[in-house]
Amino acid sequence: MTRIRTKTCDRCQQLSDVLYRVRVERDGAWQFVCDRCWQTIDRTNLDYSYGGTWKARKR
């Protein structure tokens, strides 16, 4: 059975069914960001870390 869930973006507070786990400061907390907010993050920042993708549909 597939479960469908939503989660809120830590930056814009919009509900999303796909979020990206990122860290933008060396000792900063992990954040879940939506696709739109993820596009605004500077991935050339040396402190940027990608921690995976959260998806609403789970097996």
C-alpha positions as a Markdown table, in Angstrom:
| # | Residue | x | y | z |
|---|---|---|---|---|
| 1 | Met | 0.0 | 0.0 | 0.0 |
| 2 | Thr | 1.3 | 3.5 | -0.9 |
| 3 | Arg | 0.9 | 6.3 | 1.6 |
| 4 | Ile | 0.7 | 9.9 | 0.4 |
| 5 | Arg | 2.0 | 12.6 | 2.7 |
| 6 | Thr | 2.9 | 16.2 | 2.6 |
| 7 | Lys | 5.4 | 18.2 | 4.5 |
| 8 | Thr | 6.1 | 22.0 | 4.9 |
| 9 | Cys | 9.1 | 23.7 | 3.3 |
| 10 | Asp | 11.4 | 25.1 | 6.1 |
| 11 | Arg | 11.9 | 28.3 | 4.1 |
| 12 | Cys | 8.7 | 29.3 | 2.5 |
| 13 | Gln | 6.3 | 27.2 | 4.6 |
| 14 | Gln | 4.4 | 25.8 | 1.5 |
| 15 | Leu | 3.2 | 22.2 | 1.5 |
| 16 | Ser | 5.1 | 20.0 | -0.9 |
| 17 | Asp | 5.2 | 16.3 | -1.7 |
| 18 | Val | 8.9 | 16.4 | -2.6 |
| 19 | Leu | 11.5 | 18.2 | -0.4 |
| 20 | Tyr | 15.3 | 18.3 | -0.5 |
| 21 | Arg | 17.3 | 17.9 | 2.7 |
| 22 | Val | 20.1 | 20.5 | 2.7 |
| 23 | Arg | 22.5 | 22.3 | 5.0 |
| 24 | Val | 23.9 | 25.7 | 3.9 |
| 25 | Glu | 26.1 | 26.4 | 7.0 |
| 26 | Arg | 28.9 | 24.3 | 8.2 |
| 27 | Asp | 27.4 | 23.7 | 11.6 |
| 28 | Gly | 23.9 | 24.6 | 10.6 |
| 29 | Ala | 20.8 | 22.4 | 11.0 |
| 30 | Trp | 19.5 | 20.3 | 8.2 |
| 31 | Gln | 16.5 | 21.9 | 6.4 |
| 32 | Phe | 13.8 | 20.4 | 4.1 |
| 33 | Val | 13.3 | 22.8 | 1.2 |
| 34 | Cys | 10.9 | 22.7 | -1.8 |
| 35 | Asp | 12.0 | 22.7 | -5.4 |
| 36 | Arg | 11.5 | 26.4 | -5.8 |
| 37 | Cys | 13.6 | 27.3 | -2.6 |
| 38 | Trp | 16.2 | 24.7 | -3.5 |
| 39 | Gln | 16.8 | 26.5 | -6.8 |
| 40 | Thr | 17.7 | 29.7 | -4.9 |
| 41 | Ile | 20.4 | 28.0 | -2.8 |
| 42 | Asp | 24.0 | 28.7 | -3.9 |
| 43 | Arg | 25.3 | 25.2 | -4.4 |
| 44 | Thr | 28.8 | 26.5 | -5.0 |
| 45 | Asn | 28.9 | 27.6 | -1.3 |
| 46 | Leu | 31.6 | 25.4 | 0.3 |
| 47 | Asp | 29.3 | 24.8 | 3.3 |
| 48 | Tyr | 26.4 | 23.4 | 1.2 |
| 49 | Ser | 25.5 | 19.8 | 1.8 |
| 50 | Tyr | 22.8 | 17.7 | 0.1 |
| 51 | Gly | 21.3 | 15.1 | 2.4 |
| 52 | Gly | 18.8 | 13.3 | 0.2 |
| 53 | Thr | 15.3 | 13.7 | -1.1 |
| 54 | Trp | 12.1 | 13.3 | 0.9 |
| 55 | Lys | 9.2 | 12.0 | -1.1 |
| 56 | Ala | 5.5 | 11.9 | -0.2 |
| 57 | Arg | 5.0 | 8.4 | -1.7 |
| 58 | Lys | 6.4 | 5.7 | 0.4 |
| 59 | Arg | 6.4 | 2.0 | -0.6 |
